[in-house]
Amino acid sequence: MAKKTYKDTDGTSFQDVVVTTSVANLIKIFGMAHYCDNTGECKVNFEWDMQTDEGNVFTIYDWKVGRPLELDEPVEWHIGARSRSIASDASYEILRELGNDWEI
């Protein structure tokens, strides 16, 4: 199960892997984000620092939405990781936790 981490996530970047769900669903499963601004003035409104079952770090974040997010709206979340393989593993773990509360 993907879980929050306080490990260093430096060096992670977008690997062309996304998951679509709401802020509320992510909070329900993973708790409050490590970074939460939600003003729309920054490049990111919410960001979670996470790790996979195998201990690889990744981040979940919205990117350049340009407005505050409604908690229940579907949002395309970027998965930042140190490789595409880790990002893919992370997305699988996130989708597994979300169950039916996600979209493709």
C-alpha positions in Angstrom: 0.0 0.0 0.0 1.3 3.4 -0.9 1.8 5.5 2.2 3.0 9.0 3.2 6.7 9.4 3.8 9.1 11.9 5.2 11.9 10.5 3.1 13.6 13.0 0.7 11.7 13.3 -2.6 14.4 15.4 -4.3 15.1 14.2 -7.8 11.5 13.1 -8.5 9.9 14.5 -11.6 6.9 13.9 -13.8 7.2 10.6 -15.7 4.1 11.0 -17.9 1.9 9.0 -15.4 -1.3 10.5 -14.1 -4.2 9.4 -11.9 -7.6 11.2 -12.0 -9.6 11.5 -8.7 -10.7 14.2 -6.3 -8.8 16.0 -3.5 -11.3 14.5 -1.1 -10.6 10.9 -2.2 -6.8 11.4 -1.7 -7.3 13.0 1.7 -9.6 10.2 2.7 -7.0 7.6 1.8 -3.7 9.3 2.5 -4.5 12.1 4.9 -3.8 15.8 4.4 -1.3 16.8 1.8 2.3 17.7 2.9 1.8 20.9 0.9 -1.5 22.6 0.6 -2.0 26.1 -0.7 -5.1 25.8 -2.9 -5.2 29.5 -4.0 -4.4 28.7 -7.6 -1.5 31.2 -7.5 1.3 28.6 -7.3 2.2 25.9 -9.8 0.9 23.3 -7.3 -2.2 23.5 -5.0 -1.7 20.1 -3.2 1.3 17.7 -3.0 1.7 14.4 -1.1 5.1 12.9 -0.5 4.7 9.2 -0.7 6.5 5.8 -0.9 5.6 2.6 -2.6 5.3 -0.8 -1.0 9.0 -1.3 -1.9 10.0 2.0 -0.3 10.5 4.0 -3.5 9.6 7.7 -3.1 7.1 9.5 -5.3 4.9 12.6 -5.2 1.2 13.2 -6.1 0.5 16.7 -7.2 -1.7 18.8 -9.4 0.2 21.0 -12.0 -0.6 24.5 -13.1 -4.3 24.4 -12.7 -4.3 28.1 -12.1 -7.3 28.2 -9.8 -8.4 26.8 -6.4 -9.6 23.2 -6.6 -13.0 22.1 -5.4 -12.5 19.2 -3.0 -14.9 16.9 -4.9 -14.0 17.7 -8.5 -12.0 15.2 -10.6 -8.4 16.4 -11.0 -5.6 14.9 -13.1 -2.8 14.3 -10.6 0.8 14.0 -11.8 3.0 11.2 -10.3 6.5 12.4 -9.7 9.2 9.7 -9.4 12.8 9.0 -10.1 11.8 6.6 -13.0 8.8 5.8 -15.1 8.8 2.3 -13.6 8.4 3.7 -10.0 5.7 6.1 -11.2 3.8 3.2 -12.8 4.1 1.1 -9.6 2.9 4.1 -7.6 -0.1 4.7 -9.9 -1.1 1.1 -9.5 -0.9 1.3 -5.7 -2.9 4.6 -5.7 -5.6 3.1 -7.9 -5.8 0.0 -5.8 -6.4 2.2 -2.7 -9.0 4.3 -4.5 -11.0 1.3 -5.5 -14.0 2.7 -7.4 -13.2 6.3 -6.6 -11.0 7.0 -9.7 -11.3 7.6 -13.4 -9.1 6.8 -16.4 
